[in-house]
Amino acid sequence: MRKFLNGLLLTVVLAGVVGTKGNCQDVIPKEFYTAAGIPDSLKEDANSIVRYSIDEVTIKGPGEAVVKHHSLITILNEKGDDEANIRYTYNKKYDTYSFIDVRAFDANGVQVKKYHKSDFYDYALIGGWDVANDERYLDLKHTVASYPTTIEVEYEEDISSFISLDNWYIQNIEQSVQNETYKVLAKPAIGFRYKYTNIKLNAEKGKADDYDTYTWQVKNLKAIKKEENVLMTSVIPFVSFGTNAFNCDGYPGNISTWQDYGKWVYGLNKDVCTLSPQRVAEIRKMTDTIKTDKEKAKFLYQYLQQNTRYVSVQLGIGGWKPFDANFVDTKKYGDCKALANYMYALLKAVNIPSYWAVVYAGFNGLSSDPAFPKNQFNHEILCIPFKNDTTWLDCTMTTRQFGQPGPFTENRNALLITEDGGKLVNTPKSKPEDNQFNSEVHVVLDADGGAKAQVKILSTGEYREEYIQMGYKKQDEQKDDLLNDLSMRQPSVFNFQYGNDKDGIKELDLNLEYDKLYDIASGDKQFYHTNIFELWNLTVPISEKRKSDYCFDFPRIKTCVTTIDLPVGFEVETLPANQHLKFTYGDYDIKFVYDAAKNQVVSTAKFNLANQVIPAAKYTEMQQYMDAIAKAQNKKLVIHRKA
């Protein structure tokens, strides 16, 4: 896959294209180089302004394109400095930048710096899991000395292999557009297509030699005001491009329908998905005492988790074609495609049918448009069609529970790869019950306000994953994470240890000591929070004109039962009132009981978030609800010495 990084926008595509024109400084009118002519309306809510931008994409044939680009972007303040950090990814096998020129201008349009392609650093685009990768990136960081500063970029790129074209992202968040043009030249036989998202435009269509031409122009587009926890693709205006015919590393294909694209992927996989007869016999022997197909599949999934690891090798067609299942069986590693294919082969060995499924992964990730076939996938998982119980597996996750792929791939379209081609289906949506944080706290107070506390946390789903991953960090980092995540007051003694991880439940035990736990002491009275930590610690700002949905990572349930032993000689003076708070997508309950015989206060709290995406129309209701939770958690328990 390809990544284009520009300012606030990160786009993940497959062999996408962006490019430039030869020396175009005479094409852009001189007034766009100075800051004086910027309309005030374009400065509102903006950190940068696209003054003038011209892109021209010439699609010469399947998988073959030339892209020319020339742009001027004015940076208004330090929040827009990312526009001076210029990065282009490319595939060393398929892509060539014939030139890249960058110039910086002051507010008066006077050139202060000039860079060429030779000034860019050229890095391998290899992450922590990559062994080898054809992807590289060119990187240049210009230091902005004063504001406003204008950055001019020109480049030209030749591409010899791609499946889908890059989208045209018209603006970033907090960026306005003064003048922007995008032009595509495509041979009629290529089957060029386009689709608008978050904007309505009209393409000016024409002919140039034997090419069809499409031209779009945008002028005086105001900045999009930043809102927290937004799915960017629901806000940013963009145009998606596609071609029916493509060619990837010499493998021609068609993506005019999802079925056609699925046939192409199936063709890559069909000769690498069968284990050797010897290994098939061994796998069958391993599972011959297991009664049901689902239990066999669970056993084999756990076998895969225990015996393989994720390693990425993205060379040539290897970015799309998985390793042979026998290679993974021997070497014990592979990327998402290879591991999903290996699981497919394990199931095939015991006559359990399954399907590869390609998907766009990420929390609240993109869902593919049934009416616009385009390869925007970045991950592969597996689907097992048990009768009345379709099961999904993420084969890269060594700690996931069987049948729980999680919010990284949930609630979106995935493309099943079948012998008959591709079929778009929905992945399941997780429920609050899938992600639970359940805790029990026992606090023993002494007469001076000191305390000892024992905390047991039982976590499932995403909370379980969080604590498993936390366990790989250094001890001090784990303590800091726990204090921050739980919004817990710093104790004088802080010990913790991980307990069992069984049946999808991860245990964590904390032992805490406080020299002074009370908030206030006055005479014979002591005022306490009723909890060691906040069950829910998020509030959101008031926004009367919220435009976008608010996105959490996942739905959840959190509970806490807190028992507080009062010091000898003390009794309760004021017990907080029980409360029940509710909004459309969740509720919060807290109840208090004082047992005079045991001299104990027991509070029981429960927080439920039923849906991770909150419609913009419900934002104010959510904001008020979360403020009310914060107030409820701040209620004080008051105790005093007995007379």
C-alpha positions in Angstrom: 0.0 0.0 0.0 1.0 3.6 -0.4 0.9 6.5 2.1 0.8 10.1 1.1 1.5 12.4 4.0 0.6 16.1 3.6 -0.2 18.3 6.6 -3.0 16.8 8.7 -4.0 14.2 6.1 -2.9 10.6 6.0 -4.2 8.7 3.0 -3.7 4.9 2.6 -4.0 3.7 -0.9 -2.6 1.1 -3.2 -0.1 2.5 -5.7 -1.8 5.8 -5.8 -0.7 8.8 -7.8 0.2 12.4 -7.3 2.4 14.5 -9.5 3.8 17.7 -11.1 4.4 20.0 -14.0 7.6 21.2 -15.4 8.5 24.8 -14.4 5.0 26.2 -13.7 5.9 29.4 -11.9 4.7 31.3 -15.0 1.4 29.4 -14.9 0.3 30.6 -11.4 -0.5 34.3 -11.3 2.0 36.3 -9.3 -0.6 37.7 -6.8 -1.0 34.2 -5.3 2.6 34.3 -4.1 1.9 37.2 -1.7 -0.2 37.0 1.4 -1.8 40.4 1.0 -4.5 39.2 -1.4 -6.0 36.5 0.8 -9.7 37.2 1.5 -10.6 37.4 5.2 -13.3 34.8 4.7 -10.6 32.2 3.9 -8.6 33.0 7.0 -11.4 32.1 9.4 -10.7 28.8 11.2 -7.7 28.2 8.9 -4.1 27.4 9.7 -3.2 27.2 6.0 -4.7 28.1 2.6 -4.3 26.3 -0.7 -3.7 29.4 -2.8 -3.4 27.7 -6.1 -3.1 24.0 -7.0 -3.0 22.2 -10.3 -2.9 18.4 -10.7 -2.9 16.6 -14.0 -3.1 12.8 -14.1 -2.6 11.1 -17.4 -3.7 7.4 -17.4 -1.9 5.9 -20.3 -3.0 2.4 -19.9 -3.9 -0.2 -17.2 -1.5 0.4 -14.3 0.3 3.1 -16.1 0.1 6.8 -15.3 2.0 10.1 -15.3 1.1 12.7 -12.7 2.1 16.4 -12.7 1.5 18.6 -9.7 2.1 22.3 -8.9 0.8 24.0 -5.7 1.1 27.0 -3.5 0.1 26.7 0.1 0.3 29.7 2.5 1.0 28.8 6.2 -0.7 31.3 8.5 0.5 30.1 11.9 2.6 27.4 13.6 -0.4 25.0 13.6 0.0 24.9 9.8 3.7 24.0 9.9 3.0 20.4 8.7 2.5 21.9 5.2 6.3 22.7 5.3 7.1 19.0 6.1 6.9 17.4 2.7 6.9 13.7 2.3 6.1 11.5 -0.7 6.0 7.7 -0.6 6.9 5.7 -3.7 7.6 2.1 -4.7 11.1 1.7 -5.9 10.1 -0.9 -8.4 7.1 1.0 -10.0 7.5 4.7 -9.3 9.9 7.4 -10.4 10.0 11.1 -9.5 11.7 12.8 -12.4 12.0 15.9 -10.3 10.7 17.6 -7.2 11.2 21.3 -6.6 10.2 23.2 -3.4 10.4 26.9 -2.8 9.6 29.0 0.2 8.4 32.6 0.0 7.9 35.3 2.7 4.7 37.3 3.1 5.7 39.7 0.2 6.3 36.8 -2.2 10.1 37.0 -2.0 11.8 33.6 -2.4 13.7 32.8 0.8 14.7 29.1 0.1 14.8 26.6 -2.7 15.1 22.8 -2.6 15.5 20.1 -5.2 14.9 16.3 -5.2 18.5 15.9 -4.1 17.8 17.7 -0.9 15.2 15.2 0.2 16.1 12.3 2.5 15.3 9.0 1.0 14.2 6.4 3.5 13.0 2.8 3.4 9.4 2.7 4.6 9.9 -0.2 7.0 7.9 -0.5 10.2 8.6 -2.7 13.3 7.2 -5.8 11.6 8.7 -5.4 8.2 11.6 -7.5 7.0 11.7 -6.3 3.4 9.6 -3.7 1.6 9.7 -2.0 -1.8 8.1 1.1 -0.4 10.3 4.1 0.3 9.6 7.8 1.1 11.2 11.1 0.3 11.3 13.5 3.2 12.0 17.3 3.4 11.4 19.5 6.4 11.5 23.3 5.8 11.8 25.4 9.0 9.3 28.3 8.9 11.0 31.5 10.1 8.0 33.8 10.0 4.3 33.9 9.2 2.7 33.9 6.7 5.0 31.7 4.7 4.1 30.3 1.3 5.4 26.9 0.1 5.5 26.1 -3.6 5.8 22.4 -4.7 6.3 21.0 -8.2 6.9 17.4 -9.1 6.3 14.8 -11.8 5.9 11.1 -11.1 5.8 8.1 -13.5 4.0 5.0 -12.3 4.1 1.7 -14.0 1.9 -0.4 -11.7 -1.3 0.3 -9.7 -4.6 -1.2 -8.9 -6.5 1.9 -7.8 -5.8 5.6 -8.3 -5.4 7.9 -5.3 -8.3 10.0 -4.3 -8.3 13.8 -4.7 -8.4 15.2 -1.2 -9.4 18.8 -1.7 -8.6 20.2 1.7 -7.4 19.2 5.1 -9.1 20.2 8.4 -8.5 23.9 9.2 -7.4 24.5 5.7 -9.2 26.7 3.1 -8.9 26.7 -0.7 -8.6 29.7 -2.9 -8.1 28.0 -6.2 -7.7 24.3 -7.0 -7.8 22.4 -10.2 -7.7 18.7 -10.9 -7.5 17.2 -14.4 -7.6 13.6 -15.5 -6.8 12.3 -19.0 -7.8 8.7 -19.6 -8.0 6.4 -22.6 -11.7 5.4 -23.1 -10.9 1.7 -22.9 -9.5 2.1 -19.4 -13.0 2.5 -17.9 -12.3 5.7 -15.8 -14.8 6.4 -13.0 -15.3 8.9 -10.2 -17.4 9.6 -7.1 -17.9 12.6 -4.9 -17.8 12.5 -1.1 -18.8 15.4 1.1 -18.9 17.8 -1.9 -20.9 18.2 -5.1 -18.9 19.2 -8.2 -19.4 19.2 -12.0 -16.7 17.7 -14.2 -15.9 19.6 -17.4 -15.5 16.8 -20.0 -13.7 17.0 -23.2 -11.3 15.3 -25.6 -7.5 15.7 -26.1 -6.0 13.5 -28.9 -7.2 10.0 -28.0 -7.9 10.8 -24.4 -11.1 11.6 -22.6 -10.5 14.6 -20.3 -12.2 15.5 -17.0 -11.5 18.8 -15.2 -12.7 19.9 -11.8 -12.2 23.4 -10.2 -12.8 24.6 -6.7 -12.6 28.2 -5.6 -13.0 30.0 -2.3 -13.8 27.0 -0.2 -13.8 27.9 3.5 -11.9 26.0 6.2 -13.4 23.1 8.0 -13.4 23.8 11.7 -11.7 21.1 13.8 -13.9 18.9 15.9 -12.6 16.2 18.2 -13.0 12.5 17.6 -14.2 12.8 14.0 -13.9 10.2 11.3 -12.0 12.3 8.7 -13.6 10.7 5.7 -17.0 11.8 6.9 -15.8 15.5 6.9 -13.1 16.1 4.3 -14.3 16.7 0.8 -12.8 14.3 -1.8 -13.3 12.7 -5.1 -12.6 9.0 -5.6 -11.1 7.8 -8.8 -11.1 4.3 -10.3 -10.3 2.5 -13.5 -12.0 -0.8 -14.5 -8.8 -2.2 -16.0 -5.6 -2.4 -14.0 -2.2 -4.0 -14.0 -0.3 -4.9 -10.9 3.3 -6.1 -11.3 2.4 -7.8 -14.6 -0.8 -9.3 -13.2 -3.7 -7.7 -15.2 -7.1 -7.5 -13.7 -10.5 -5.9 -13.8 -12.3 -4.0 -11.0 -15.4 -2.9 -12.8 -17.4 -5.0 -10.3 -16.5 -6.4 -6.8 -17.0 -9.9 -8.3 -14.3 -9.2 -10.9 -11.9 -7.9 -8.4 -12.5 -10.9 -6.1 -11.7 -13.2 -9.0 -8.3 -11.5 -9.5 -7.5 -11.9 -5.8 -8.7 -15.5 -5.8 -6.3 -16.1 -8.8 -3.4 -15.0 -6.7 -4.3 -17.2 -3.8 -5.6 -20.5 -5.3 -2.1 -22.1 -5.9 -0.7 -21.3 -2.4 -3.5 -22.5 0.0 -2.9 -26.3 0.3 -0.6 -28.0 2.8 1.5 -31.0 1.9 -0.2 -34.4 2.2 2.1 -35.2 5.2 1.1 -32.1 7.1 -2.6 -32.6 6.2 -2.4 -36.0 7.9 -0.7 -34.6 10.9 -3.3 -31.8 11.3 -6.1 -34.4 11.0 -4.5 -36.5 13.7 -4.1 -33.4 16.0 -7.9 -32.8 15.7 -9.4 -36.3 15.3 -10.7 -36.4 18.9 -12.4 -32.9 18.7 -16.1 -33.4 18.2 -17.4 -30.4 16.3 -16.1 -28.3 13.4 -16.3 -25.1 15.5 -14.2 -26.7 18.3 -11.7 -27.8 15.6 -11.6 -24.4 14.2 -11.0 -22.9 17.6 -8.2 -25.4 18.3 -6.5 -24.6 15.0 -6.8 -20.8 15.5 -5.1 -21.2 18.9 -2.5 -23.4 17.2 -1.8 -20.7 14.7 -1.6 -18.0 17.5 0.9 -20.1 19.5 3.1 -21.1 16.5 3.3 -18.1 14.2 4.2 -14.5 14.3 3.4 -11.5 12.2 6.2 -10.4 9.8 5.7 -8.3 6.7 7.5 -8.8 3.5 6.1 -6.5 0.8 8.2 -7.1 -2.4 6.6 -6.8 -5.9 3.4 -8.9 -6.1 4.1 -10.0 -2.6 2.3 -7.0 -1.5 -0.9 -8.7 -2.7 -0.1 -12.4 -3.2 0.4 -14.4 0.1 3.2 -16.7 1.0 2.6 -20.3 0.2 0.9 -22.0 3.2 3.7 -24.6 3.4 6.3 -21.7 3.7 4.4 -20.3 6.7 4.0 -23.8 8.2 7.8 -24.2 8.0 9.1 -20.7 8.8 6.3 -19.8 11.3 5.8 -16.2 10.1 3.9 -14.2 7.6 2.0 -11.0 7.1 -1.8 -10.7 7.3 -2.4 -12.3 3.9 0.0 -15.1 4.6 -1.4 -15.9 8.1 -5.0 -15.8 6.9 -4.0 -18.1 4.0 -2.3 -20.4 6.4 -5.4 -20.6 8.6 -7.4 -21.2 5.5 -5.1 -24.1 4.7 -5.3 -25.6 8.2 -9.1 -25.5 8.0 -9.0 -27.0 4.5 -7.0 -29.9 5.9 -9.9 -30.9 8.1 -12.6 -30.1 5.5 -13.8 -26.9 7.1 -14.6 -24.3 4.3 -13.6 -20.7 4.9 -13.1 -17.5 2.9 -10.3 -15.0 2.7 -11.7 -11.5 3.3 -10.0 -8.2 2.5 -11.0 -5.2 4.6 -10.0 -1.6 5.5 -8.7 -2.0 9.1 -8.7 0.7 11.7 -11.0 1.9 14.5 -14.2 3.1 12.8 -12.6 2.3 9.5 -13.8 2.9 6.0 -16.6 0.8 4.6 -16.5 0.1 0.8 -19.2 1.4 -1.5 -21.1 -1.4 -3.1 -21.7 0.9 -6.1 -18.1 2.0 -6.6 -15.5 -0.8 -6.7 -12.2 0.5 -5.6 -9.3 -1.2 -3.8 -8.9 0.7 -0.5 -8.1 -2.5 1.5 -5.2 -2.7 3.9 -5.8 -5.9 5.8 -6.9 -9.5 5.3 -8.9 -11.6 7.7 -10.8 -14.9 7.5 -14.4 -15.8 7.5 -15.8 -19.3 8.5 -19.4 -19.7 7.4 -20.7 -22.1 10.1 -24.4 -22.7 9.8 -26.2 -19.8 11.5 -23.0 -18.7 13.2 -20.6 -17.0 10.8 -17.2 -16.7 12.6 -14.5 -14.1 11.8 -10.8 -14.4 12.7 -8.0 -11.9 12.6 -5.0 -14.2 12.1 -2.4 -11.6 13.0 -3.6 -11.2 16.6 -1.9 -13.7 18.9 -4.0 -12.7 21.9 -7.4 -12.4 20.4 -10.2 -14.7 21.4 -11.6 -17.0 18.8 -14.4 -15.4 16.9 -13.7 -11.9 18.2 -11.8 -9.9 15.6 -12.5 -6.7 17.5 -13.2 -3.0 16.6 -10.2 -2.9 14.3 -12.2 -4.6 11.5 -15.8 -4.6 12.8 -19.0 -3.0 11.5 -17.9 -2.4 7.9 -17.9 -4.0 4.5 -15.3 -6.7 3.7 -14.8 -8.4 0.4 -15.1 -12.2 0.6 -12.8 -13.9 -1.9 -14.6 -16.9 -3.4 -14.1 -19.1 -6.4 -16.9 -17.2 -8.0 -15.4 -13.8 -7.3 -15.8 -11.1 -4.7 -18.8 -10.6 -2.5 -19.2 -7.6 -0.2 -20.5 -8.6 3.2 -20.8 -6.8 6.6 -18.4 -7.7 9.4 -20.1 -8.0 12.8 -20.6 -5.2 15.2 -19.3 -5.6 18.8 -21.6 -5.2 21.8 -20.8 -3.4 25.1 -20.7 -6.9 26.7 -17.7 -7.7 24.5 -15.5 -5.0 26.1 -15.8 -5.1 29.9 -13.9 -3.5 32.7 -15.1 -5.0 36.0 -13.5 -4.0 39.3 -13.7 -4.6 43.0 -12.1 -2.2 45.4 -11.6 -2.7 49.2 -10.4 0.4 51.1 -9.5 0.4 54.8 -9.3 3.9 56.3 -7.3 4.8 59.4 -8.3 7.5 61.9 -5.7 10.0 60.5 -7.0 9.7 56.9 -4.5 7.3 55.6 -5.7 4.2 53.7 -4.8 0.9 52.2 -6.6 -0.3 49.1 -6.8 -3.5 47.2 -8.1 -3.4 43.6 -9.0 -6.3 41.4 -9.7 -5.7 37.7 -11.2 -8.3 35.4 -11.0 -7.2 31.8 -12.4 -8.5 28.5 -12.2 -7.5 24.9 -10.4 -4.2 24.2 -9.6 -3.7 27.9 -8.0 -7.2 28.0 -5.9 -6.3 25.0 -4.9 -3.0 26.6 -3.6 -4.7 29.7 -1.8 -7.5 27.7 0.0 -4.8 25.6 0.7 -2.8 28.7 2.5 -5.8 30.2 5.2 -5.5 27.6 6.3 -2.1 28.8 8.8 -1.1 31.4 7.6 -1.2 35.0 7.6 2.5 35.5 5.8 3.1 32.2 3.1 0.6 33.3 2.6 2.5 36.5 2.3 5.8 34.7 -0.2 4.3 32.3 -2.3 2.8 35.1 -2.4 6.1 37.0 -3.4 8.0 33.8 -5.9 5.5 32.5 -7.6 5.2 35.8 -7.4 8.9 36.7 -6.1 7.8 40.1 -4.5 9.9 42.8 -0.8 9.2 43.2 -0.4 6.7 46.1 2.6 6.6 48.4 2.9 2.8 47.8 1.9 1.3 44.4 2.3 -2.3 43.6 0.6 -4.3 40.9 0.7 -7.7 39.3 -1.1 -9.4 36.4 -3.2 -12.5 37.3 -4.8 -15.1 35.2 -5.6 -14.7 31.6 -8.3 -17.4 31.1 -11.4 -17.7 29.0 -10.9 -14.2 27.6 -10.7 -12.6 31.1 -7.4 -10.9 32.1 -6.9 -10.2 35.8 -4.9 -7.3 37.3 -4.4 -6.7 41.0 -3.3 -3.4 42.6 -2.1 -2.8 46.1 -2.1 0.8 47.1 -1.3 2.9 50.2 -2.1 6.6 50.9 -0.7 8.7 53.6 -3.8 10.9 53.3 -6.8 9.8 51.2 -9.3 12.4 52.3 -9.9 15.6 50.3 -10.6 17.8 53.3 -10.4 17.4 57.1 -12.2 19.8 59.3 -12.4 19.3 63.0 -13.8 15.8 63.6 -15.0 15.5 60.0 -13.2 14.0 57.0 -14.4 14.3 53.4 -13.7 11.6 50.9 -14.3 10.7 47.3 -16.3 7.5 47.2 -13.9 5.9 44.7 -10.2 5.3 44.4 -10.4 5.9 40.6 -12.9 7.4 38.2 -15.0 4.8 36.4 -15.4 7.3 33.5 -13.0 10.2 33.2 -14.1 11.9 30.0 -15.9 15.1 29.5 -16.3 16.9 26.2 -16.6 20.7 25.5 -19.8 22.5 24.8 -20.5 22.7 21.1 -23.9 24.1 20.1 -23.2 23.6 16.4 -21.5 20.2 16.3 -21.5 19.1 12.7 -19.9 15.6 12.8 -20.6 12.4 14.6 -18.4 11.8 17.7 -16.5 8.5 17.5 -15.3 6.4 20.4 -13.1 3.3 19.6 -15.6 0.7 20.9 -18.8 0.2 23.0 -18.1 -0.9 26.6 -19.4 -1.7 30.0 -17.5 -0.6 33.2 -18.4 -1.6 36.7 -16.9 -1.0 40.1 -17.9 -2.2 43.6 -16.1 -0.2 46.3 -16.2 -1.2 49.9 -14.8 1.3 52.4 -14.1 0.2 56.0 -14.4 3.3 58.2 -11.9 3.8 61.1 -12.9 2.6 64.5 -14.7 5.4 66.3 -16.0 7.0 63.1 -19.5 6.9 61.5 -21.1 8.2 58.4 -22.5 11.8 58.6 -23.4 12.2 54.9 -23.9 9.5 52.3 -24.1 10.6 48.7 -27.5 10.1 47.1 -28.1 7.3 44.6 -28.1 8.4 41.0 -29.3 7.1 37.7 -28.2 9.1 34.6 -29.2 8.2 31.1 -28.8 9.4 27.5 -29.7 7.9 24.2 -26.6 5.7 23.9 -25.8 4.8 27.4 -26.4 5.1 31.1 -24.7 5.4 34.4 -25.8 4.2 37.8 -24.3 4.6 41.3 -25.8 3.3 44.5 -24.6 3.7 48.1 -25.3 1.5 51.2 -24.0 2.1 54.7 -23.8 -1.0 56.9 -23.7 0.4 60.4 -23.0 -3.0 61.9 -19.9 -3.5 59.8 -19.2 0.2 59.7 -18.8 -0.1 55.9 -19.9 2.0 52.9 -20.5 0.0 49.7 -20.9 1.8 46.4 -21.9 0.1 43.2 -21.3 1.9 40.0 -21.9 0.9 36.4 -21.2 2.8 33.1 -22.6 1.6 29.8 -21.7 3.0 26.3 -24.1 1.2 23.9 -22.7 2.6 20.7 -19.3 3.9 19.8 -20.6 6.4 17.2 -22.7 9.3 18.6 -24.6 11.2 16.0 -23.9 15.0 15.9 -27.5 15.7 16.8 -27.0 13.9 20.1 -23.7 15.6 21.0 -25.2 18.1 23.4 -27.1 15.4 25.1 -23.9 13.4 25.5 -21.9 16.4 26.7 -24.5 17.2 29.4 -24.6 13.5 30.4 -20.9 13.2 30.8 -20.8 16.4 32.8 -23.4 14.9 35.1 -21.3 11.8 35.5 -18.3 13.9 36.5 -20.4 15.7 39.1 -21.8 12.4 40.4 -18.3 10.9 40.8 -17.2 14.1 42.7 -19.8 13.7 45.4 -18.3 13.4 48.9 -18.7 10.9 51.6 -18.5 12.7 55.0 -17.5 10.8 58.1 -17.0 12.1 61.7 -15.8 10.9 65.0 -18.5 9.5 67.2 -19.4 11.7 70.2 
